[in-house]
Amino acid sequence: MASGASLALRLAALHRQLPGRTRLLAVSKGQSAALVREAVAAGQRSFGESRLQEAAAKQAELADLEPLDWHFIGRLQANKARGVLRHFGTIHSLDSLALARRLARIAAEEGLSPAVLYQVKLRPDPAKTGFAAEELRACWPELASLEPLRGVGLMTIAPLGLDAAARLELFRECAALAAELGLTELSMGMSGDWREAAQAGSTWVRLGTALFGARPGGPTGPD
């Protein structure tokens, strides 16, 4: 576990390297509530989680703090939709029209208006889900009308094995698609490729190991 001092130094160093338009989403999945508390003390307010049960327990343990900005970044299962909506103000992984319809219905029942980013898959990758570009364009009239969801941007994850130039090309393609659809937020870039994502205009970089170090028990997925 990183000490409070080293965590604060890492956080400050990362913020110095990010362009002004790019915000840091601290990927706290697999990290303790105590470590999140240290990050909050160092000035971090936005955190990303991918497991509902883990996140809910962590949020309860941190309930004495001022409300934090919680983002859901994992694969969203339909049967977890209500719980995710109750615990997260922003969802980065809306990857199908069917799921969007479900979220809109439940959000209306719950009186919620979450910000959502549509996950796009712009390169072949059997490990990832998401809208293809043409699929997203075809669905867009309905997606844009699905109240009370607030569609704010796109999210993408670069496949493993791409070099820096290929990652930059991918991220620029995602940024162009977002601009075409009138979306302003871009969730692109993780600990291994955030520099290319920031160069391409990402507004959120999702950083876990770059900020906290390795997760206890080893990796639980990319960040």
GROMACS elastic network, one bead per residue, 0.5 to 0.9 nm:
[ bonds ]
;  ai    aj funct       b0    kb
    1    31     6  0.86252   500
    1    35     6  0.78058   500
    1   212     6  0.73534   500
    1   213     6  0.73099   500
    1   214     6  0.81012   500
    1   215     6  0.80632   500
    1   216     6  0.77002   500
    2     5     6  0.80798   500
    2     6     6  0.61572   500
    2     7     6  0.57727   500
    2    35     6  0.79150   500
    2   211     6  0.89097   500
    2   212     6  0.62173   500
    2   213     6  0.68977   500
    3     6     6  0.53041   500
    3     7     6  0.59696   500
    3     8     6  0.84725   500
    3    35     6  0.85241   500
    3    38     6  0.84271   500
    4     7     6  0.51337   500
    4     8     6  0.60874   500
    4     9     6  0.85942   500
    4    35     6  0.79461   500
    4    38     6  0.57043   500
    4    39     6  0.76352   500
    4    41     6  0.86226   500
    4    42     6  0.81117   500
    5     8     6  0.52091   500
    5     9     6  0.62527   500
    5    10     6  0.87079   500
    5    38     6  0.89143   500
    5    42     6  0.87897   500
    6    10     6  0.60690   500
    6    11     6  0.84847   500
    7    10     6  0.50851   500
    7    11     6  0.60774   500
    7    12     6  0.85575   500
    7    35     6  0.87897   500
    7    38     6  0.75947   500
    7    39     6  0.68649   500
    7    42     6  0.78489   500
    7   211     6  0.68845   500
    7   212     6  0.66746   500
    8    11     6  0.50993   500
    8    12     6  0.61457   500
    8    13     6  0.85618   500
    8    38     6  0.79570   500
    8    39     6  0.68561   500
    8    41     6  0.83334   500
    8    42     6  0.52456   500
    8    43     6  0.82846   500
    9    12     6  0.51410   500
    9    13     6  0.60676   500
    9    14     6  0.85991   500
    9    42     6  0.86900   500
   10    13     6  0.50788   500
   10    14     6  0.61451   500
   10    15     6  0.86052   500
   10   210     6  0.80157   500
   10   211     6  0.59541   500
   10   212     6  0.81951   500
   11    14     6  0.52498   500
   11    15     6  0.62338   500
   11    16     6  0.87040   500
   11    24     6  0.89737   500
   11    39     6  0.79594   500
   11    42     6  0.75717   500
   11    43     6  0.85178   500
   11    44     6  0.79753   500
   11   211     6  0.63503   500
   11   212     6  0.89668   500
   12    15     6  0.51644   500
   12    16     6  0.62579   500
   12    17     6  0.88627   500
   12    42     6  0.84020   500
   13    16     6  0.51880   500
   13    17     6  0.65693   500
   14    17     6  0.52042   500
   14    18     6  0.64268   500
   14    24     6  0.81899   500
   14   210     6  0.85121   500
   14   211     6  0.79080   500
   15    18     6  0.52724   500
   15    19     6  0.82736   500
   15    20     6  0.89543   500
   15    23     6  0.81116   500
   15    24     6  0.74063   500
   16    19     6  0.80493   500
   17   195     6  0.87830   500
   18    21     6  0.79873   500
   18    22     6  0.59773   500
   18    23     6  0.74635   500
   18    24     6  0.81573   500
   18   195     6  0.81836   500
   18   198     6  0.70376   500
   19    22     6  0.54391   500
   19    23     6  0.83186   500
   19   198     6  0.69016   500
   19   199     6  0.81915   500
   19   201     6  0.87387   500
   20    23     6  0.77200   500
   21   198     6  0.85657   500
   21   201     6  0.75811   500
   21   202     6  0.77046   500
   21   203     6  0.57587   500
   21   204     6  0.86279   500
   22   198     6  0.64777   500
   22   201     6  0.74250   500
   22   202     6  0.59530   500
   22   204     6  0.55971   500
   22   205     6  0.70321   500
   23    46     6  0.89280   500
   23   202     6  0.83857   500
   23   203     6  0.57153   500
   23   205     6  0.64318   500
   23   206     6  0.88904   500
   24    44     6  0.83628   500
   24    46     6  0.74546   500
   24    47     6  0.86834   500
   24   203     6  0.83923   500
   24   204     6  0.58359   500
   24   205     6  0.53460   500
   24   206     6  0.64400   500
   24   207     6  0.69527   500
   25    28     6  0.89485   500
   25    44     6  0.85345   500
   25    45     6  0.84555   500
   25    46     6  0.54269   500
   25    47     6  0.54275   500
   25    48     6  0.61875   500
   25    71     6  0.81903   500
   25   204     6  0.62500   500
   25   205     6  0.58762   500
   25   207     6  0.61617   500
   25   208     6  0.84422   500
   26    36     6  0.88410   500
   26    39     6  0.86133   500
   26    44     6  0.76589   500
   26    45     6  0.84403   500
   26    46     6  0.63010   500
   26    48     6  0.58823   500
   26    49     6  0.89128   500
   26   205     6  0.84258   500
   26   206     6  0.61404   500
   26   207     6  0.52780   500
   26   208     6  0.58981   500
   26   211     6  0.72361   500
   26   212     6  0.84543   500
   27    30     6  0.86720   500
   27    31     6  0.85269   500
   27    46     6  0.87913   500
   27    47     6  0.57141   500
   27    49     6  0.62642   500
   27    50     6  0.88001   500
   27    73     6  0.86119   500
   27   206     6  0.59920   500
   27   207     6  0.53860   500
   27   209     6  0.80928   500
   27   211     6  0.83503   500
   27   212     6  0.84641   500
   27   223     6  0.68108   500
   28    31     6  0.52164   500
   28    32     6  0.77124   500
   28    33     6  0.85401   500
   28    35     6  0.84051   500
   28    36     6  0.68174   500
   28    47     6  0.61009   500
   28    48     6  0.57904   500
   28    49     6  0.59578   500
   28    50     6  0.88994   500
   28    55     6  0.89030   500
   28   207     6  0.86854   500
   28   208     6  0.64365   500
   28   212     6  0.80592   500
   29    32     6  0.83006   500
   29    47     6  0.87277   500
   29    48     6  0.68138   500
   29    50     6  0.62727   500
   29    51     6  0.73725   500
   29    54     6  0.77995   500
   29    55     6  0.76177   500
   29   208     6  0.79579   500
   29   215     6  0.83202   500
   29   220     6  0.84549   500
   30    49     6  0.84130   500
   30    54     6  0.81090   500
   30   215     6  0.59105   500
   30   216     6  0.68894   500
   30   217     6  0.86176   500
   30   219     6  0.86626   500
   30   220     6  0.74713   500
   31    34     6  0.82969   500
   31    35     6  0.65705   500
   31    36     6  0.73463   500
   31   212     6  0.80630   500
   31   215     6  0.62955   500
   31   216     6  0.71283   500
   32    35     6  0.52607   500
   32    36     6  0.65032   500
   32    37     6  0.86898   500
   32    58     6  0.74986   500
   33    37     6  0.61229   500
   33    38     6  0.86960   500
   33    57     6  0.86796   500
   33    58     6  0.53661   500
   33    59     6  0.78979   500
   33    61     6  0.66972   500
   33    62     6  0.68335   500
   34    38     6  0.64036   500
   34    39     6  0.88142   500
   34    61     6  0.87932   500
   34    62     6  0.85294   500
   35    39     6  0.63567   500
   35    40     6  0.86725   500
   35   212     6  0.82793   500
   36    39     6  0.50176   500
   36    40     6  0.62223   500
   36    41     6  0.86580   500
   36    44     6  0.86668   500
   36    47     6  0.82768   500
   36    58     6  0.87485   500
   36    62     6  0.85158   500
   37    40     6  0.50172   500
   37    41     6  0.62443   500
   37    42     6  0.86998   500
   37    62     6  0.73231   500
   37    65     6  0.85445   500
   38    41     6  0.50339   500
   38    42     6  0.63751   500
   38    43     6  0.88850   500
   38    44     6  0.88717   500
   39    43     6  0.64791   500
   39    44     6  0.54607   500
   39    45     6  0.80112   500
   40    43     6  0.50608   500
   40    45     6  0.59318   500
   40    46     6  0.88349   500
   40    65     6  0.88405   500
   40    68     6  0.87013   500
   41    44     6  0.72836   500
   44    47     6  0.80062   500
   45    67     6  0.86014   500
   45    68     6  0.54854   500
   45    69     6  0.58545   500
   45    70     6  0.83922   500
   46    68     6  0.63640   500
   46    70     6  0.59123   500
   46    71     6  0.72949   500
   47    68     6  0.76996   500
   47    69     6  0.62944   500
   47    70     6  0.51643   500
   47    71     6  0.60335   500
   47    72     6  0.86112   500
   47   206     6  0.88330   500
   48    55     6  0.89903   500
   48    69     6  0.86690   500
   48    70     6  0.60478   500
   48    72     6  0.57385   500
   48    73     6  0.59814   500
   48    74     6  0.87283   500
   48   206     6  0.74385   500
   48   207     6  0.88084   500
   48   208     6  0.88032   500
   49    52     6  0.76327   500
   49    54     6  0.81410   500
   49    55     6  0.61509   500
   49    70     6  0.74967   500
   49    71     6  0.63772   500
   49    72     6  0.52443   500
   49    73     6  0.58532   500
   49    74     6  0.69257   500
   50    54     6  0.83350   500
   50    55     6  0.76111   500
   50    71     6  0.85544   500
   50    72     6  0.56715   500
   50    73     6  0.51986   500
   50    75     6  0.71438   500
   50    76     6  0.83153   500
   51    54     6  0.55081   500
   51    55     6  0.60711   500
   51    56     6  0.86173   500
   51    72     6  0.81489   500
   51    73     6  0.87813   500
   51    74     6  0.68988   500
   51    75     6  0.87972   500
   52    55     6  0.51311   500
   52    56     6  0.60275   500
   52    57     6  0.86386   500
   52    72     6  0.83610   500
   52    80     6  0.75992   500
   52    83     6  0.71059   500
   52    84     6  0.63326   500
   52    87     6  0.80034   500
   53    56     6  0.52479   500
   53    57     6  0.63420   500
   53    58     6  0.86591   500
   53    83     6  0.89736   500
   54    57     6  0.53733   500
   54    58     6  0.62542   500
   54    59     6  0.86761   500
   55    58     6  0.50359   500
   55    59     6  0.60206   500
   55    60     6  0.85675   500
   55    70     6  0.89371   500
   55    87     6  0.80019   500
   56    59     6  0.50862   500
   56    60     6  0.62017   500
   56    61     6  0.86866   500
   56    83     6  0.89426   500
   56    87     6  0.68031   500
   57    60     6  0.51788   500
   57    61     6  0.63303   500
   57    62     6  0.87778   500
   58    61     6  0.51038   500
   58    62     6  0.62990   500
   58    63     6  0.86437   500
   59    62     6  0.50749   500
   59    63     6  0.60008   500
   59    68     6  0.87367   500
   59    70     6  0.89100   500
   59    87     6  0.83121   500
   60    63     6  0.50894   500
   60    64     6  0.84903   500
   61    64     6  0.77177   500
   62    65     6  0.57957   500
   62    66     6  0.87754   500
   62    67     6  0.88537   500
   62    68     6  0.89717   500
   63    66     6  0.75887   500
   63    67     6  0.75087   500
   64    67     6  0.85373   500
   65    68     6  0.76732   500
   67    70     6  0.89537   500
   69    88     6  0.78739   500
   69    89     6  0.70983   500
   69    90     6  0.82350   500
   70    87     6  0.75439   500
   70    88     6  0.52063   500
   70    89     6  0.61564   500
   70    90     6  0.68189   500
   70    91     6  0.89270   500
   71    87     6  0.88131   500
   71    88     6  0.55710   500
   71    89     6  0.63510   500
   71    91     6  0.57467   500
   71    92     6  0.71042   500
   72    75     6  0.87061   500
   72    76     6  0.83250   500
   72    84     6  0.73174   500
   72    87     6  0.86634   500
   72    88     6  0.61411   500
   72    89     6  0.81413   500
   72    90     6  0.63155   500
   72    92     6  0.60744   500
   72    93     6  0.74521   500
   73    76     6  0.82114   500
   73    90     6  0.87268   500
   73    91     6  0.63702   500
   73    92     6  0.51127   500
   73    93     6  0.58593   500
   73   206     6  0.87671   500
   74    91     6  0.87053   500
   74    92     6  0.77553   500
   74    93     6  0.64344   500
   75    93     6  0.61877   500
   75    94     6  0.82664   500
   75    95     6  0.84881   500
   75   129     6  0.83972   500
   76    79     6  0.85850   500
   76    80     6  0.69753   500
   76    81     6  0.69582   500
   76    84     6  0.81975   500
   76    91     6  0.87575   500
   76    93     6  0.65338   500
   76    94     6  0.71757   500
   76    95     6  0.83129   500
   76    99     6  0.85258   500
   77    80     6  0.53807   500
   77    81     6  0.65592   500
   77    99     6  0.85366   500
   78    81     6  0.52769   500
   78    82     6  0.84963   500
   78    99     6  0.66049   500
   78   102     6  0.75907   500
   78   103     6  0.84545   500
   79    82     6  0.75147   500
   79    83     6  0.85970   500
   80    83     6  0.54778   500
   80    84     6  0.61253   500
   80    85     6  0.86534   500
   81    84     6  0.51674   500
   81    85     6  0.61318   500
   81    86     6  0.86764   500
   81    99     6  0.85831   500
   81   102     6  0.78111   500
   81   103     6  0.64439   500
   81   106     6  0.77440   500
   82    85     6  0.51540   500
   82    86     6  0.62923   500
   82    87     6  0.88350   500
   82   103     6  0.76815   500
   82   106     6  0.63326   500
   82   107     6  0.76786   500
   82   110     6  0.83103   500
   83    86     6  0.51174   500
   83    87     6  0.63491   500
   83    88     6  0.86043   500
   84    87     6  0.52468   500
   84    88     6  0.58210   500
   84    89     6  0.87925   500
   84    91     6  0.83150   500
   85    88     6  0.55374   500
   85    89     6  0.70406   500
   85    90     6  0.84153   500
   85    91     6  0.82666   500
   85   103     6  0.78916   500
   85   106     6  0.81444   500
   85   107     6  0.68708   500
   85   110     6  0.84123   500
   85   112     6  0.75920   500
   85   113     6  0.89157   500
   85   114     6  0.71796   500
   86    89     6  0.79787   500
   86   107     6  0.87589   500
   86   110     6  0.79924   500
   86   112     6  0.80964   500
   88    91     6  0.69487   500
   88   114     6  0.77860   500
   89   112     6  0.87402   500
   89   113     6  0.80258   500
   89   114     6  0.52148   500
   89   115     6  0.63351   500
   89   116     6  0.85901   500
   90   114     6  0.56980   500
   90   116     6  0.56809   500
   90   117     6  0.78680   500
   91    94     6  0.68964   500
   91   114     6  0.73486   500
   91   115     6  0.63856   500
   91   117     6  0.61851   500
   91   118     6  0.86107   500
   92   115     6  0.85224   500
   92   116     6  0.59421   500
   92   118     6  0.66298   500
   92   119     6  0.68560   500
   92   153     6  0.85611   500
   92   154     6  0.77048   500
   92   155     6  0.61794   500
   92   187     6  0.72737   500
   93   116     6  0.77220   500
   93   117     6  0.63470   500
   93   118     6  0.60754   500
   93   119     6  0.51502   500
   93   120     6  0.88334   500
   93   129     6  0.89906   500
   93   130     6  0.80385   500
   93   154     6  0.88015   500
   93   155     6  0.69816   500
   93   156     6  0.87769   500
   94    97     6  0.83374   500
   94    99     6  0.68892   500
   94   100     6  0.65934   500
   94   116     6  0.68327   500
   94   117     6  0.62104   500
   94   119     6  0.55526   500
   94   120     6  0.88887   500
   94   130     6  0.76911   500
   94   131     6  0.89769   500
   94   155     6  0.87515   500
   95    98     6  0.87638   500
   95    99     6  0.71185   500
   95   100     6  0.78623   500
   95   117     6  0.88248   500
   95   118     6  0.58979   500
   95   120     6  0.70273   500
   95   129     6  0.64888   500
   95   131     6  0.59152   500
   96    99     6  0.53124   500
   96   100     6  0.62789   500
   96   101     6  0.87808   500
   96   118     6  0.81440   500
   96   119     6  0.82937   500
   96   129     6  0.87321   500
   96   130     6  0.67369   500
   96   131     6  0.65111   500
   96   136     6  0.88118   500
   97   101     6  0.62090   500
   97   102     6  0.86626   500
   97   131     6  0.88314   500
   97   136     6  0.87904   500
   97   139     6  0.70939   500
   97   142     6  0.84849   500
   97   143     6  0.71343   500
   98   101     6  0.52169   500
   98   102     6  0.63651   500
   98   103     6  0.87443   500
   99   102     6  0.50215   500
   99   103     6  0.61110   500
   99   104     6  0.85463   500
  100   103     6  0.51083   500
  100   104     6  0.61084   500
  100   105     6  0.86444   500
  100   143     6  0.72211   500
  100   146     6  0.76622   500
  100   149     6  0.83194   500
  101   104     6  0.51836   500
  101   105     6  0.62961   500
  101   106     6  0.87590   500
  101   143     6  0.81913   500
  101   146     6  0.70592   500
  102   105     6  0.52467   500
  102   106     6  0.62590   500
  102   107     6  0.84662   500
  103   106     6  0.52254   500
  103   107     6  0.58224   500
  103   108     6  0.84290   500
  103   149     6  0.76478   500
  104   107     6  0.51227   500
  104   108     6  0.61486   500
  104   109     6  0.86813   500
  104   113     6  0.86348   500
  104   146     6  0.61033   500
  104   147     6  0.60986   500
  104   148     6  0.60283   500
  104   149     6  0.57650   500
  105   108     6  0.52966   500
  105   109     6  0.64183   500
  105   110     6  0.88201   500
  105   146     6  0.87697   500
  105   147     6  0.84641   500
  105   148     6  0.83841   500
  106   110     6  0.61463   500
  106   111     6  0.85119   500
  106   112     6  0.84682   500
  107   110     6  0.50388   500
  107   111     6  0.59421   500
  107   113     6  0.64143   500
  107   114     6  0.75493   500
  107   147     6  0.85854   500
  107   148     6  0.66442   500
  107   149     6  0.73705   500
  108   111     6  0.50940   500
  108   112     6  0.61901   500
  108   113     6  0.76798   500
  108   147     6  0.77023   500
  108   148     6  0.61905   500
  108   149     6  0.86394   500
  109   112     6  0.78260   500
  110   113     6  0.89457   500
  111   148     6  0.84842   500
  112   148     6  0.71112   500
  112   149     6  0.82546   500
  113   147     6  0.79078   500
  113   148     6  0.50494   500
  113   149     6  0.54177   500
  113   150     6  0.65116   500
  114   148     6  0.74381   500
  114   149     6  0.55558   500
  114   150     6  0.59738   500
  114   151     6  0.84707   500
  115   149     6  0.63548   500
  115   151     6  0.59573   500
  115   152     6  0.62457   500
  115   153     6  0.87515   500
  116   149     6  0.67739   500
  116   150     6  0.59277   500
  116   152     6  0.59764   500
  116   153     6  0.70262   500
  116   154     6  0.84169   500
  117   150     6  0.86604   500
  117   151     6  0.60602   500
  117   152     6  0.58591   500
  117   155     6  0.59233   500
  117   185     6  0.76987   500
  117   186     6  0.79472   500
  117   187     6  0.77655   500
  118   130     6  0.76760   500
  118   131     6  0.76271   500
  118   136     6  0.86273   500
  118   151     6  0.75817   500
  118   152     6  0.84041   500
  118   153     6  0.64254   500
  118   155     6  0.58795   500
  118   156     6  0.84583   500
  119   129     6  0.75485   500
  119   131     6  0.62630   500
  119   153     6  0.88969   500
  119   154     6  0.57952   500
  119   156     6  0.56331   500
  119   157     6  0.84517   500
  120   129     6  0.75517   500
  120   132     6  0.58860   500
  120   133     6  0.69504   500
  120   136     6  0.79415   500
  120   154     6  0.68151   500
  120   155     6  0.61897   500
  120   156     6  0.53642   500
  120   157     6  0.81768   500
  120   174     6  0.78968   500
  121   124     6  0.72837   500
  121   125     6  0.76583   500
  121   128     6  0.72191   500
  121   129     6  0.64938   500
  121   131     6  0.57144   500
  121   132     6  0.54365   500
  121   133     6  0.75702   500
  121   155     6  0.88657   500
  121   156     6  0.63784   500
  121   157     6  0.75283   500
  121   158     6  0.85119   500
  122   125     6  0.87805   500
  122   130     6  0.84863   500
  122   131     6  0.80653   500
  122   132     6  0.59992   500
  122   133     6  0.66638   500
  122   156     6  0.78989   500
  122   157     6  0.89965   500
  122   158     6  0.86064   500
  122   170     6  0.72136   500
  122   173     6  0.81232   500
  122   174     6  0.76514   500
  123   132     6  0.85605   500
  123   158     6  0.79254   500
  123   159     6  0.73471   500
  123   170     6  0.79733   500
  124   128     6  0.86029   500
  124   159     6  0.78668   500
  125   128     6  0.56568   500
  125   129     6  0.80499   500
  125   158     6  0.87653   500
  125   159     6  0.60722   500
  125   160     6  0.85466   500
  126   129     6  0.77552   500
  127   159     6  0.82905   500
  128   157     6  0.79527   500
  128   159     6  0.81761   500
  130   155     6  0.89860   500
  130   156     6  0.81345   500
  131   134     6  0.80317   500
  131   135     6  0.59170   500
  131   136     6  0.55747   500
  132   135     6  0.51257   500
  132   136     6  0.61400   500
  132   137     6  0.86689   500
  133   136     6  0.52198   500
  133   137     6  0.63133   500
  133   138     6  0.87374   500
  133   174     6  0.88172   500
  133   177     6  0.75428   500
  134   137     6  0.50520   500
  134   138     6  0.61703   500
  134   139     6  0.86340   500
  135   138     6  0.51055   500
  135   139     6  0.61840   500
  135   140     6  0.84026   500
  136   139     6  0.51207   500
  136   140     6  0.57490   500
  136   143     6  0.87008   500
  137   140     6  0.50709   500
  137   141     6  0.80190   500
  137   181     6  0.80641   500
  138   141     6  0.73828   500
  138   142     6  0.87611   500
  139   142     6  0.57565   500
  139   143     6  0.60951   500
  139   144     6  0.85926   500
  140   144     6  0.57847   500
  140   145     6  0.84546   500
  140   181     6  0.80619   500
  141   144     6  0.53852   500
  141   145     6  0.65306   500
  142   145     6  0.52161   500
  142   146     6  0.64209   500
  143   146     6  0.53685   500
  143   147     6  0.88145   500
  143   149     6  0.88652   500
  143   151     6  0.79227   500
  144   147     6  0.81033   500
  144   149     6  0.86088   500
  144   150     6  0.83022   500
  144   151     6  0.68220   500
  145   148     6  0.86599   500
  145   149     6  0.85016   500
  146   149     6  0.59388   500
  146   150     6  0.81695   500
  146   151     6  0.86957   500
  147   150     6  0.71291   500
  151   154     6  0.86806   500
  151   183     6  0.76245   500
  152   182     6  0.87176   500
  152   183     6  0.54853   500
  152   184     6  0.61858   500
  152   185     6  0.57144   500
  152   186     6  0.85394   500
  153   178     6  0.64474   500
  153   181     6  0.89040   500
  153   182     6  0.85309   500
  153   184     6  0.56584   500
  153   186     6  0.55022   500
  153   187     6  0.75723   500
  154   174     6  0.73781   500
  154   175     6  0.80896   500
  154   177     6  0.84333   500
  154   178     6  0.62625   500
  154   183     6  0.74785   500
  154   184     6  0.84678   500
  154   185     6  0.64786   500
  154   186     6  0.51937   500
  154   187     6  0.62720   500
  154   188     6  0.83155   500
  155   174     6  0.80704   500
  155   185     6  0.84537   500
  155   186     6  0.58736   500
  155   188     6  0.58804   500
  156   170     6  0.88946   500
  156   171     6  0.78152   500
  156   174     6  0.73313   500
  156   186     6  0.82733   500
  156   187     6  0.66843   500
  156   188     6  0.56372   500
  156   189     6  0.80568   500
  157   171     6  0.88011   500
  157   187     6  0.87130   500
  157   188     6  0.65204   500
  157   189     6  0.70040   500
  157   190     6  0.81872   500
  158   161     6  0.87178   500
  158   162     6  0.74071   500
  158   167     6  0.63399   500
  158   170     6  0.72646   500
  158   171     6  0.80106   500
  158   188     6  0.83571   500
  158   189     6  0.78516   500
  158   193     6  0.83204   500
  159   162     6  0.65163   500
  159   167     6  0.85017   500
  160   163     6  0.88857   500
  162   165     6  0.79348   500
  162   166     6  0.56797   500
  162   167     6  0.60217   500
  163   166     6  0.53543   500
  163   167     6  0.62055   500
  163   168     6  0.86904   500
  164   167     6  0.50833   500
  164   168     6  0.61367   500
  164   169     6  0.86476   500
  164   193     6  0.75451   500
  164   196     6  0.68082   500
  165   168     6  0.51148   500
  165   169     6  0.62564   500
  165   170     6  0.86954   500
  165   196     6  0.80960   500
  166   169     6  0.50613   500
  166   170     6  0.62209   500
  166   171     6  0.86777   500
  167   170     6  0.50548   500
  167   171     6  0.61696   500
  167   172     6  0.85621   500
  167   193     6  0.75331   500
  167   196     6  0.66378   500
  167   197     6  0.77814   500
  168   171     6  0.51554   500
  168   172     6  0.61067   500
  168   173     6  0.85577   500
  168   193     6  0.88282   500
  168   195     6  0.88752   500
  168   196     6  0.50764   500
  168   197     6  0.65264   500
  168   199     6  0.75914   500
  168   200     6  0.64724   500
  169   172     6  0.51726   500
  169   173     6  0.61901   500
  169   174     6  0.87499   500
  169   196     6  0.88369   500
  169   200     6  0.82382   500
  170   173     6  0.50904   500
  170   174     6  0.63588   500
  170   175     6  0.87334   500
  170   197     6  0.89586   500
  170   200     6  0.89437   500
  171   174     6  0.50592   500
  171   175     6  0.62150   500
  171   176     6  0.86694   500
  171   188     6  0.69245   500
  171   189     6  0.83419   500
  171   196     6  0.75024   500
  171   197     6  0.58511   500
  171   198     6  0.89171   500
  171   199     6  0.87655   500
  171   200     6  0.58058   500
  171   201     6  0.81336   500
  171   202     6  0.79963   500
  172   176     6  0.61773   500
  172   177     6  0.86570   500
  172   197     6  0.80546   500
  172   199     6  0.86460   500
  172   200     6  0.51045   500
  172   201     6  0.76141   500
  173   176     6  0.51245   500
  173   177     6  0.63157   500
  173   178     6  0.87434   500
  173   200     6  0.87842   500
  174   177     6  0.51161   500
  174   178     6  0.62662   500
  174   179     6  0.86869   500
  174   186     6  0.80502   500
  174   188     6  0.86468   500
  174   200     6  0.88633   500
  175   178     6  0.51269   500
  175   179     6  0.62458   500
  175   180     6  0.86506   500
  175   184     6  0.89158   500
  175   185     6  0.89000   500
  175   186     6  0.68950   500
  175   200     6  0.70261   500
  175   201     6  0.68677   500
  175   202     6  0.76295   500
  176   179     6  0.50950   500
  176   180     6  0.61654   500
  176   181     6  0.87706   500
  177   180     6  0.50102   500
  177   181     6  0.64026   500
  177   182     6  0.86955   500
  177   183     6  0.85711   500
  178   181     6  0.52046   500
  178   182     6  0.61708   500
  178   184     6  0.68499   500
  178   185     6  0.78174   500
  178   186     6  0.75857   500
  179   183     6  0.57033   500
  179   184     6  0.69836   500
  180   183     6  0.76729   500
  183   186     6  0.82298   500
  184   203     6  0.82802   500
  185   202     6  0.74127   500
  185   203     6  0.57402   500
  185   204     6  0.75538   500
  186   201     6  0.74297   500
  186   203     6  0.51035   500
  186   204     6  0.61401   500
  186   205     6  0.85867   500
  187   197     6  0.86409   500
  187   202     6  0.59859   500
  187   203     6  0.62149   500
  187   205     6  0.60843   500
  187   206     6  0.74631   500
  188   193     6  0.86790   500
  188   194     6  0.72499   500
  188   197     6  0.55205   500
  188   198     6  0.78358   500
  188   200     6  0.88912   500
  188   201     6  0.86938   500
  188   202     6  0.55392   500
  188   203     6  0.76982   500
  188   204     6  0.63864   500
  188   205     6  0.56930   500
  188   206     6  0.73731   500
  189   192     6  0.75544   500
  189   193     6  0.52512   500
  189   195     6  0.73772   500
  189   196     6  0.73237   500
  189   198     6  0.73613   500
  189   202     6  0.74677   500
  189   204     6  0.77230   500
  189   205     6  0.50047   500
  189   206     6  0.61866   500
  189   207     6  0.80225   500
  189   223     6  0.82883   500
  190   193     6  0.54821   500
  190   194     6  0.50145   500
  190   195     6  0.87564   500
  190   197     6  0.83053   500
  190   205     6  0.58573   500
  190   207     6  0.52493   500
  190   208     6  0.76358   500
  190   209     6  0.89844   500
  190   210     6  0.84853   500
  190   222     6  0.75223   500
  191   194     6  0.58855   500
  191   195     6  0.87907   500
  191   205     6  0.82206   500
  191   206     6  0.70848   500
  191   207     6  0.50710   500
  191   208     6  0.64986   500
  191   209     6  0.63151   500
  191   210     6  0.52502   500
  191   211     6  0.82788   500
  191   222     6  0.81758   500
  191   223     6  0.57072   500
  192   195     6  0.81878   500
  192   207     6  0.88084   500
  192   210     6  0.81173   500
  192   222     6  0.89036   500
  192   223     6  0.79125   500
  193   196     6  0.57482   500
  193   197     6  0.65240   500
  193   198     6  0.88800   500
  194   198     6  0.59725   500
  194   199     6  0.84543   500
  194   202     6  0.85679   500
  194   205     6  0.60500   500
  194   206     6  0.78365   500
  194   207     6  0.80068   500
  195   198     6  0.51845   500
  195   199     6  0.61826   500
  195   200     6  0.86743   500
  195   205     6  0.89847   500
  196   199     6  0.50262   500
  196   200     6  0.62611   500
  196   201     6  0.88687   500
  196   202     6  0.89123   500
  197   200     6  0.50685   500
  197   201     6  0.64763   500
  197   202     6  0.54176   500
  197   203     6  0.88458   500
  197   204     6  0.89303   500
  197   205     6  0.74568   500
  198   201     6  0.51485   500
  198   203     6  0.74118   500
  198   204     6  0.83111   500
  198   205     6  0.74397   500
  199   202     6  0.73636   500
  202   205     6  0.67446   500
  206   223     6  0.61433   500
  207   210     6  0.57919   500
  207   211     6  0.61892   500
  207   212     6  0.84216   500
  207   223     6  0.57086   500
  208   211     6  0.54035   500
  208   212     6  0.58128   500
  208   213     6  0.70967   500
  208   214     6  0.80772   500
  208   215     6  0.83184   500
  208   222     6  0.85247   500
  208   223     6  0.53581   500
  209   212     6  0.51243   500
  209   214     6  0.52486   500
  209   215     6  0.71061   500
  209   223     6  0.69158   500
  210   213     6  0.59199   500
  210   214     6  0.84022   500
  210   223     6  0.86002   500
  212   215     6  0.75431   500
  214   217     6  0.84544   500
  214   218     6  0.65419   500
  214   219     6  0.69739   500
  215   218     6  0.54639   500
  215   219     6  0.60261   500
  215   220     6  0.77646   500
  216   219     6  0.79125   500
  217   220     6  0.84515   500
  219   222     6  0.75762   500
